């Protein structure tokens, strides 16, 4: 299913990602809308997610800002956060089309 409750063993894994959103990203971008959180292996394949997607262990979110912002400005702001605070949080940052982006706390990287 597109929306599934993660197994209880993964519930704590999303906490570091939520901390990054609350402390670092929301103050810069404002309110966010979550588009994708936990994914089953099957749904991740259907969504064409990475075979090692952090969504499958519930440590990743795909989000969009609720406030109006250009794609360019969004990328500038997110990359500034990633460069200055990313190593501390083991921040994974994916920049997608329009203003959709991915955040996880598995390891420091970007795409």
VMD Tcl script that builds the backbone (N, CA, C; Angstrom):
set m [mol new atoms 333]
animate dup $m
set s [atomselect $m all]
$s set {name element resname resid chain x y z} {
  {N N UNK 1 A 0.816 -1.213 0.000}
  {CA C UNK 1 A 0.000 0.000 0.000}
  {C C UNK 1 A 0.853 1.267 0.000}
  {N N UNK 2 A 0.311 2.327 -0.550}
  {CA C UNK 2 A 1.039 3.598 -0.573}
  {C C UNK 2 A 1.260 4.144 0.830}
  {N N UNK 3 A 0.312 3.899 1.728}
  {CA C UNK 3 A 0.436 4.375 3.107}
  {C C UNK 3 A 0.362 3.175 4.034}
  {N N UNK 4 A 1.451 2.935 4.738}
  {CA C UNK 4 A 1.522 1.794 5.650}
  {C C UNK 4 A 2.165 2.251 6.949}
  {N N UNK 5 A 1.737 1.679 8.024}
  {CA C UNK 5 A 2.327 1.955 9.322}
  {C C UNK 5 A 3.647 1.191 9.431}
  {N N UNK 6 A 4.736 1.885 9.798}
  {CA C UNK 6 A 6.009 1.172 9.913}
  {C C UNK 6 A 5.967 0.176 11.069}
  {N N UNK 7 A 6.713 -0.896 10.957}
  {CA C UNK 7 A 6.823 -1.817 12.091}
  {C C UNK 7 A 7.354 -1.064 13.315}
  {N N UNK 8 A 6.884 -1.454 14.467}
  {CA C UNK 8 A 7.244 -0.782 15.720}
  {C C UNK 8 A 8.766 -0.669 15.904}
  {N N UNK 9 A 9.508 -1.665 15.451}
  {CA C UNK 9 A 10.968 -1.639 15.634}
  {C C UNK 9 A 11.626 -0.455 14.924}
  {N N UNK 10 A 10.944 0.180 13.959}
  {CA C UNK 10 A 11.497 1.320 13.217}
  {C C UNK 10 A 11.027 2.673 13.748}
  {N N UNK 11 A 10.099 2.709 14.654}
  {CA C UNK 11 A 9.515 3.979 15.072}
  {C C UNK 11 A 10.548 4.981 15.555}
  {N N UNK 12 A 11.536 4.556 16.300}
  {CA C UNK 12 A 12.543 5.483 16.836}
  {C C UNK 12 A 13.494 6.005 15.759}
  {N N UNK 13 A 13.584 5.304 14.641}
  {CA C UNK 13 A 14.547 5.691 13.600}
  {C C UNK 13 A 14.208 7.030 12.949}
  {N N UNK 14 A 12.935 7.432 12.973}
  {CA C UNK 14 A 12.560 8.693 12.339}
  {C C UNK 14 A 12.890 9.904 13.221}
  {N N UNK 15 A 13.129 9.677 14.499}
  {CA C UNK 15 A 13.336 10.797 15.427}
  {C C UNK 15 A 14.480 11.732 15.036}
  {N N UNK 16 A 15.689 11.240 14.692}
  {CA C UNK 16 A 16.757 12.171 14.294}
  {C C UNK 16 A 16.390 13.000 13.054}
  {N N UNK 17 A 15.658 12.409 12.141}
  {CA C UNK 17 A 15.237 13.142 10.939}
  {C C UNK 17 A 14.243 14.235 11.321}
  {N N UNK 18 A 13.337 13.929 12.219}
  {CA C UNK 18 A 12.379 14.939 12.682}
  {C C UNK 18 A 13.076 16.072 13.427}
  {N N UNK 19 A 14.135 15.749 14.163}
  {CA C UNK 19 A 14.910 16.783 14.860}
  {C C UNK 19 A 15.535 17.744 13.851}
  {N N UNK 20 A 16.129 17.215 12.788}
  {CA C UNK 20 A 16.726 18.068 11.745}
  {C C UNK 20 A 15.668 18.975 11.137}
  {N N UNK 21 A 14.516 18.404 10.825}
  {CA C UNK 21 A 13.450 19.222 10.250}
  {C C UNK 21 A 13.060 20.345 11.206}
  {N N UNK 22 A 12.821 19.986 12.455}
  {CA C UNK 22 A 12.346 20.974 13.433}
  {C C UNK 22 A 13.384 22.047 13.753}
  {N N UNK 23 A 14.635 21.627 13.970}
  {CA C UNK 23 A 15.671 22.566 14.414}
  {C C UNK 23 A 16.329 23.349 13.290}
  {N N UNK 24 A 16.478 22.730 12.137}
  {CA C UNK 24 A 17.282 23.350 11.080}
  {C C UNK 24 A 16.492 23.778 9.839}
  {N N UNK 25 A 15.543 22.988 9.418}
  {CA C UNK 25 A 14.883 23.254 8.134}
  {C C UNK 25 A 13.621 24.100 8.283}
  {N N UNK 26 A 12.747 23.750 9.214}
  {CA C UNK 26 A 11.510 24.530 9.391}
  {C C UNK 26 A 11.802 25.997 9.732}
  {N N UNK 27 A 12.793 26.310 10.575}
  {CA C UNK 27 A 13.061 27.732 10.837}
  {C C UNK 27 A 13.474 28.515 9.585}
  {N N UNK 28 A 14.031 27.844 8.603}
  {CA C UNK 28 A 14.478 28.499 7.372}
  {C C UNK 28 A 13.393 28.506 6.299}
  {N N UNK 29 A 12.638 27.413 6.190}
  {CA C UNK 29 A 11.644 27.283 5.118}
  {C C UNK 29 A 10.203 27.486 5.565}
  {N N UNK 30 A 9.950 27.358 6.847}
  {CA C UNK 30 A 8.569 27.420 7.319}
  {C C UNK 30 A 7.939 26.038 7.289}
  {N N UNK 31 A 6.631 26.015 7.406}
  {CA C UNK 31 A 5.896 24.755 7.499}
  {C C UNK 31 A 6.116 23.878 6.268}
  {N N UNK 32 A 6.179 22.562 6.511}
  {CA C UNK 32 A 6.422 21.583 5.451}
  {C C UNK 32 A 5.266 20.595 5.370}
  {N N UNK 33 A 5.099 20.015 4.199}
  {CA C UNK 33 A 4.113 18.943 4.007}
  {C C UNK 33 A 4.861 17.656 3.672}
  {N N UNK 34 A 4.600 16.605 4.426}
  {CA C UNK 34 A 5.235 15.307 4.177}
  {C C UNK 34 A 4.490 14.600 3.055}
  {N N UNK 35 A 5.234 14.180 2.029}
  {CA C UNK 35 A 4.650 13.462 0.896}
  {C C UNK 35 A 4.912 11.967 0.964}
  {N N UNK 36 A 6.021 11.591 1.579}
  {CA C UNK 36 A 6.377 10.183 1.665}
  {C C UNK 36 A 7.182 9.950 2.929}
  {N N UNK 37 A 6.821 8.916 3.662}
  {CA C UNK 37 A 7.550 8.531 4.865}
  {C C UNK 37 A 7.960 7.080 4.734}
  {N N UNK 38 A 7.424 6.222 5.601}
  {CA C UNK 38 A 7.736 4.800 5.540}
  {C C UNK 38 A 7.200 4.187 4.253}
  {N N UNK 39 A 8.010 3.303 3.685}
  {CA C UNK 39 A 7.593 2.529 2.501}
  {C C UNK 39 A 7.877 1.054 2.740}
  {N N UNK 40 A 6.938 0.217 2.365}
  {CA C UNK 40 A 7.204 -1.216 2.354}
  {C C UNK 40 A 8.188 -1.485 1.221}
  {N N UNK 41 A 8.827 -2.638 1.244}
  {CA C UNK 41 A 9.762 -2.980 0.156}
  {C C UNK 41 A 9.035 -2.991 -1.185}
  {N N UNK 42 A 7.859 -3.539 -1.171}
  {CA C UNK 42 A 7.079 -3.622 -2.421}
  {C C UNK 42 A 6.726 -2.227 -2.943}
  {N N UNK 43 A 6.233 -1.387 -2.053}
  {CA C UNK 43 A 5.871 -0.046 -2.503}
  {C C UNK 43 A 7.107 0.745 -2.928}
  {N N UNK 44 A 8.221 0.548 -2.261}
  {CA C UNK 44 A 9.446 1.237 -2.644}
  {C C UNK 44 A 9.867 0.866 -4.066}
  {N N UNK 45 A 9.711 -0.408 -4.424}
  {CA C UNK 45 A 10.015 -0.822 -5.803}
  {C C UNK 45 A 9.077 -0.123 -6.787}
  {N N UNK 46 A 7.798 -0.066 -6.444}
  {CA C UNK 46 A 6.818 0.578 -7.316}
  {C C UNK 46 A 7.097 2.072 -7.455}
  {N N UNK 47 A 7.614 2.688 -6.403}
  {CA C UNK 47 A 7.942 4.111 -6.419}
  {C C UNK 47 A 9.302 4.375 -7.061}
  {N N UNK 48 A 9.968 3.298 -7.473}
  {CA C UNK 48 A 11.302 3.370 -8.077}
  {C C UNK 48 A 12.333 3.964 -7.120}
  {N N UNK 49 A 12.168 3.606 -5.841}
  {CA C UNK 49 A 13.118 4.050 -4.831}
  {C C UNK 49 A 14.391 3.226 -4.881}
  {N N UNK 50 A 15.415 3.747 -4.259}
  {CA C UNK 50 A 16.694 3.048 -4.161}
  {C C UNK 50 A 16.500 1.703 -3.460}
  {N N UNK 51 A 17.305 0.724 -3.833}
  {CA C UNK 51 A 17.236 -0.587 -3.175}
  {C C UNK 51 A 17.590 -0.489 -1.693}
  {N N UNK 52 A 18.354 0.544 -1.339}
  {CA C UNK 52 A 18.736 0.768 0.057}
  {C C UNK 52 A 18.013 1.978 0.646}
  {N N UNK 53 A 16.840 2.264 0.134}
  {CA C UNK 53 A 16.099 3.450 0.552}
  {C C UNK 53 A 15.905 3.513 2.059}
  {N N UNK 54 A 16.178 4.673 2.613}
  {CA C UNK 54 A 15.979 4.900 4.039}
  {C C UNK 54 A 14.496 4.969 4.400}
  {N N UNK 55 A 13.647 5.098 3.397}
  {CA C UNK 55 A 12.201 5.068 3.643}
  {C C UNK 55 A 11.776 3.701 4.180}
  {N N UNK 56 A 12.462 2.655 3.789}
  {CA C UNK 56 A 12.063 1.300 4.202}
  {C C UNK 56 A 12.394 1.005 5.659}
  {N N UNK 57 A 13.263 1.821 6.256}
  {CA C UNK 57 A 13.536 1.672 7.689}
  {C C UNK 57 A 13.034 2.885 8.464}
  {N N UNK 58 A 12.220 3.689 7.826}
  {CA C UNK 58 A 11.551 4.840 8.444}
  {C C UNK 58 A 12.529 5.844 9.043}
  {N N UNK 59 A 13.561 6.169 8.273}
  {CA C UNK 59 A 14.454 7.247 8.703}
  {C C UNK 59 A 14.508 8.362 7.663}
  {N N UNK 60 A 13.579 8.332 6.698}
  {CA C UNK 60 A 13.578 9.324 5.629}
  {C C UNK 60 A 12.176 9.875 5.394}
  {N N UNK 61 A 12.156 11.123 4.947}
  {CA C UNK 61 A 10.908 11.766 4.553}
  {C C UNK 61 A 11.137 12.530 3.260}
  {N N UNK 62 A 10.150 12.532 2.394}
  {CA C UNK 62 A 10.118 13.421 1.236}
  {C C UNK 62 A 9.099 14.495 1.563}
  {N N UNK 63 A 9.489 15.743 1.392}
  {CA C UNK 63 A 8.642 16.855 1.808}
  {C C UNK 63 A 8.644 17.974 0.775}
  {N N UNK 64 A 7.686 18.882 0.912}
  {CA C UNK 64 A 7.639 20.124 0.146}
  {C C UNK 64 A 7.310 21.261 1.108}
  {N N UNK 65 A 7.847 22.444 0.858}
  {CA C UNK 65 A 7.486 23.600 1.681}
  {C C UNK 65 A 6.045 24.014 1.386}
  {N N UNK 66 A 5.338 24.442 2.413}
  {CA C UNK 66 A 3.986 24.963 2.209}
  {C C UNK 66 A 4.018 26.411 1.733}
  {N N UNK 67 A 5.079 27.137 2.109}
  {CA C UNK 67 A 5.232 28.518 1.658}
  {C C UNK 67 A 5.736 28.548 0.231}
  {N N UNK 68 A 5.340 29.551 -0.492}
  {CA C UNK 68 A 5.783 29.700 -1.875}
  {C C UNK 68 A 7.285 30.034 -1.899}
  {N N UNK 69 A 8.020 29.264 -2.689}
  {CA C UNK 69 A 9.464 29.460 -2.820}
  {C C UNK 69 A 9.885 28.921 -4.182}
  {N N UNK 70 A 10.855 29.565 -4.794}
  {CA C UNK 70 A 11.338 29.056 -6.081}
  {C C UNK 70 A 12.232 27.848 -5.832}
  {N N UNK 71 A 12.343 27.030 -6.838}
  {CA C UNK 71 A 13.207 25.853 -6.750}
  {C C UNK 71 A 14.648 26.282 -6.474}
  {N N UNK 72 A 15.084 27.317 -7.150}
  {CA C UNK 72 A 16.456 27.813 -6.983}
  {C C UNK 72 A 16.696 28.261 -5.541}
  {N N UNK 73 A 15.786 29.069 -4.993}
  {CA C UNK 73 A 15.946 29.558 -3.623}
  {C C UNK 73 A 15.899 28.409 -2.621}
  {N N UNK 74 A 15.015 27.446 -2.851}
  {CA C UNK 74 A 14.937 26.268 -1.990}
  {C C UNK 74 A 16.277 25.547 -1.951}
  {N N UNK 75 A 16.854 25.311 -3.119}
  {CA C UNK 75 A 18.124 24.599 -3.198}
  {C C UNK 75 A 19.238 25.381 -2.515}
  {N N UNK 76 A 19.257 26.683 -2.697}
  {CA C UNK 76 A 20.279 27.512 -2.042}
  {C C UNK 76 A 20.184 27.362 -0.529}
  {N N UNK 77 A 18.975 27.455 0.006}
  {CA C UNK 77 A 18.784 27.380 1.461}
  {C C UNK 77 A 19.106 25.988 2.007}
  {N N UNK 78 A 18.639 24.958 1.306}
  {CA C UNK 78 A 18.891 23.595 1.781}
  {C C UNK 78 A 20.371 23.231 1.712}
  {N N UNK 79 A 21.037 23.630 0.644}
  {CA C UNK 79 A 22.464 23.321 0.518}
  {C C UNK 79 A 23.286 24.051 1.583}
  {N N UNK 80 A 22.859 25.237 1.953}
  {CA C UNK 80 A 23.548 25.964 3.028}
  {C C UNK 80 A 23.433 25.187 4.344}
  {N N UNK 81 A 22.243 24.684 4.639}
  {CA C UNK 81 A 22.047 23.869 5.846}
  {C C UNK 81 A 22.888 22.603 5.760}
  {N N UNK 82 A 22.850 21.939 4.608}
  {CA C UNK 82 A 23.584 20.681 4.427}
  {C C UNK 82 A 25.089 20.887 4.637}
  {N N UNK 83 A 25.618 21.968 4.060}
  {CA C UNK 83 A 27.057 22.226 4.187}
  {C C UNK 83 A 27.463 22.586 5.609}
  {N N UNK 84 A 26.646 23.358 6.295}
  {CA C UNK 84 A 27.045 23.831 7.624}
  {C C UNK 84 A 26.697 22.860 8.755}
  {N N UNK 85 A 25.629 22.091 8.622}
  {CA C UNK 85 A 25.179 21.239 9.721}
  {C C UNK 85 A 25.030 19.771 9.349}
  {N N UNK 86 A 25.205 19.454 8.091}
  {CA C UNK 86 A 24.944 18.102 7.600}
  {C C UNK 86 A 25.784 17.012 8.221}
  {N N UNK 87 A 27.047 17.254 8.402}
  {CA C UNK 87 A 27.915 16.212 8.989}
  {C C UNK 87 A 27.482 15.868 10.410}
  {N N UNK 88 A 27.120 16.878 11.168}
  {CA C UNK 88 A 26.699 16.665 12.555}
  {C C UNK 88 A 25.486 15.741 12.636}
  {N N UNK 89 A 24.558 15.906 11.701}
  {CA C UNK 89 A 23.321 15.125 11.722}
  {C C UNK 89 A 23.368 13.873 10.837}
  {N N UNK 90 A 24.489 13.661 10.125}
  {CA C UNK 90 A 24.564 12.589 9.114}
  {C C UNK 90 A 23.418 12.763 8.111}
  {N N UNK 91 A 23.298 14.000 7.628}
  {CA C UNK 91 A 22.169 14.405 6.800}
  {C C UNK 91 A 22.301 13.937 5.358}
  {N N UNK 92 A 21.306 13.184 4.925}
  {CA C UNK 92 A 21.159 12.840 3.525}
  {C C UNK 92 A 20.144 13.786 2.922}
  {N N UNK 93 A 20.523 14.480 1.850}
  {CA C UNK 93 A 19.653 15.472 1.225}
  {C C UNK 93 A 19.512 15.168 -0.256}
  {N N UNK 94 A 18.295 14.962 -0.683}
  {CA C UNK 94 A 18.007 14.747 -2.101}
  {C C UNK 94 A 17.155 15.883 -2.615}
  {N N UNK 95 A 17.575 16.495 -3.718}
  {CA C UNK 95 A 16.837 17.597 -4.324}
  {C C UNK 95 A 16.141 17.065 -5.571}
  {N N UNK 96 A 14.825 17.123 -5.567}
  {CA C UNK 96 A 14.030 16.554 -6.648}
  {C C UNK 96 A 13.406 17.661 -7.499}
  {N N UNK 97 A 12.497 17.282 -8.356}
  {CA C UNK 97 A 11.852 18.257 -9.228}
  {C C UNK 97 A 10.988 19.227 -8.423}
  {N N UNK 98 A 10.777 20.369 -9.001}
  {CA C UNK 98 A 10.029 21.445 -8.366}
  {C C UNK 98 A 10.592 21.728 -6.978}
  {N N UNK 99 A 9.774 21.651 -5.951}
  {CA C UNK 99 A 10.271 21.975 -4.603}
  {C C UNK 99 A 10.218 20.763 -3.671}
  {N N UNK 100 A 10.177 19.590 -4.236}
  {CA C UNK 100 A 10.182 18.367 -3.427}
  {C C UNK 100 A 11.628 18.033 -3.049}
  {N N UNK 101 A 11.806 17.613 -1.794}
  {CA C UNK 101 A 13.141 17.191 -1.385}
  {C C UNK 101 A 13.055 16.066 -0.366}
  {N N UNK 102 A 14.169 15.372 -0.229}
  {CA C UNK 102 A 14.306 14.202 0.644}
  {C C UNK 102 A 15.249 14.566 1.785}
  {N N UNK 103 A 14.913 14.094 2.981}
  {CA C UNK 103 A 15.773 14.279 4.147}
  {C C UNK 103 A 15.845 12.953 4.889}
  {N N UNK 104 A 17.064 12.535 5.239}
  {CA C UNK 104 A 17.240 11.387 6.126}
  {C C UNK 104 A 18.471 11.627 6.986}
  {N N UNK 105 A 18.662 10.759 7.950}
  {CA C UNK 105 A 19.801 10.917 8.869}
  {C C UNK 105 A 20.592 9.619 8.949}
  {N N UNK 106 A 20.806 9.007 7.800}
  {CA C UNK 106 A 21.542 7.738 7.733}
  {C C UNK 106 A 23.036 7.965 7.518}
  {N N UNK 107 A 23.366 8.888 6.630}
  {CA C UNK 107 A 24.771 9.219 6.381}
  {C C UNK 107 A 24.851 10.517 5.591}
  {N N UNK 108 A 25.947 11.233 5.738}
  {CA C UNK 108 A 26.162 12.531 5.111}
  {C C UNK 108 A 26.371 12.355 3.611}
  {N N UNK 109 A 25.411 12.830 2.826}
  {CA C UNK 109 A 25.508 12.750 1.372}
  {C C UNK 109 A 24.416 13.611 0.766}
  {N N UNK 110 A 24.521 13.850 -0.530}
  {CA C UNK 110 A 23.460 14.583 -1.229}
  {C C UNK 110 A 23.387 14.093 -2.666}
  {N N UNK 111 A 22.242 14.359 -3.274}
  {CA C UNK 111 A 22.023 14.038 -4.689}
  {C C UNK 111 A 20.974 14.959 -5.246}
}
mol reanalyze $m
mol bondsrecalc $m
mol representation Tube
mol addrep $m
